[in-house]
């Protein structure tokens, strides 16, 4: 009798584990840490991009400081977000549109001054 109860309990636990694993979805490939290069008109600028599983995050660089990501959106490989930075005393909103393929991030920041190319790799 104990063997049957033990087997039944083990079976229920295994079934619950399998169900829990089946309901877990993988995070979007954008989630994680990135080193990005922003090709500005005055030269390349490196920055770090961090995206959390809840699609919040931050962009930080030595030149621009840190700024939260807003309106992070993912659709397949396509990604977009915006961030507002202080560029030498001028507040500027950068809107990123691009793609994530494997460990590569490519796209551009759309600004009032035109598109600025961005490339990155996963940290």
C-alpha positions in Angstrom: 0.0 0.0 0.0 2.8 2.4 0.9 4.5 1.7 -2.5 1.3 2.6 -4.3 0.8 5.9 -2.4 4.5 6.7 -2.9 4.2 6.0 -6.6 1.1 8.1 -6.9 2.7 11.0 -5.1 5.8 10.8 -7.2 3.6 10.7 -10.4 1.7 13.8 -9.3 4.9 15.7 -8.6 6.4 14.7 -11.9 3.2 15.8 -13.7 3.2 19.1 -11.9 6.8 19.7 -12.8 6.2 18.9 -16.5 3.2 21.2 -16.6 5.1 24.0 -14.9 8.0 23.6 -17.4 5.6 23.6 -20.4 4.1 26.9 -19.2 7.4 28.6 -18.9 8.3 30.7 -22.0 11.8 31.6 -23.0 12.6 35.3 -22.5 12.9 37.3 -25.7 16.4 37.3 -27.2 16.7 41.1 -26.4 16.7 40.3 -22.7 20.2 40.5 -21.2 23.2 42.8 -21.3 24.5 44.4 -24.5 27.5 46.4 -25.5 26.4 48.8 -28.2 28.2 51.2 -30.5 26.4 54.3 -31.6 27.8 55.9 -34.7 27.3 59.6 -34.0 28.2 62.4 -36.4 31.1 63.2 -34.1 32.4 59.7 -33.8 31.6 56.3 -32.3 30.2 56.1 -28.8 30.0 52.9 -26.7 27.2 52.3 -24.3 25.8 49.4 -22.3 22.2 48.3 -22.7 20.4 46.2 -20.1 17.0 44.7 -20.8 15.1 42.8 -18.0 12.6 40.0 -18.5 9.8 42.4 -17.8 11.1 44.5 -20.7 12.3 47.3 -18.5 15.9 48.4 -18.7 18.6 51.0 -18.9 21.1 52.4 -21.3 24.3 53.9 -19.9 27.4 55.4 -21.3 30.3 57.4 -20.1 29.2 60.3 -22.3 25.5 60.2 -21.8 25.1 58.8 -18.2 22.3 56.4 -17.5 18.7 56.6 -18.7 15.8 54.2 -18.4 14.3 52.5 -21.4 10.7 53.3 -22.3 8.1 51.6 -24.5 10.2 48.5 -25.1 8.5 46.4 -27.8 9.3 43.1 -29.3 7.8 41.3 -32.3 9.7 38.3 -33.5 13.2 39.6 -34.2 12.1 43.2 -34.4 12.7 45.4 -31.4 12.1 49.0 -30.4 12.4 51.2 -27.4 13.0 54.8 -26.6 15.2 56.6 -24.0 15.8 60.2 -23.1 19.4 61.3 -22.6 21.3 64.4 -21.7 23.6 65.2 -24.6 25.9 68.0 -23.5 23.1 69.8 -21.7 20.5 69.2 -24.3 17.7 66.7 -23.6 17.3 64.3 -26.6 14.8 61.4 -27.0 16.3 58.5 -28.9 13.9 56.0 -30.5 15.5 52.7 -31.4 14.2 50.4 -34.2 16.1 47.3 -35.1 16.5 43.6 -34.9 18.0 41.0 -32.6 19.5 37.9 -34.4 21.4 35.5 -32.2 23.8 37.6 -30.2 23.8 40.6 -32.6 21.7 43.8 -32.2 21.4 46.1 -35.3 19.3 49.2 -36.0 19.3 52.9 -35.6 18.2 55.6 -33.2 15.8 58.0 -34.9 16.5 61.5 -33.6 15.5 65.1 -34.6 18.8 65.1 -36.5 18.1 61.9 -38.5 18.9 58.3 -38.0 22.0 57.2 -36.1 23.3 53.6 -36.8 23.6 51.3 -33.8 25.2 47.9 -33.6 25.8 45.7 -30.6 26.7 42.3 -29.2 25.6 40.4 -26.2 27.8 40.7 -23.1 
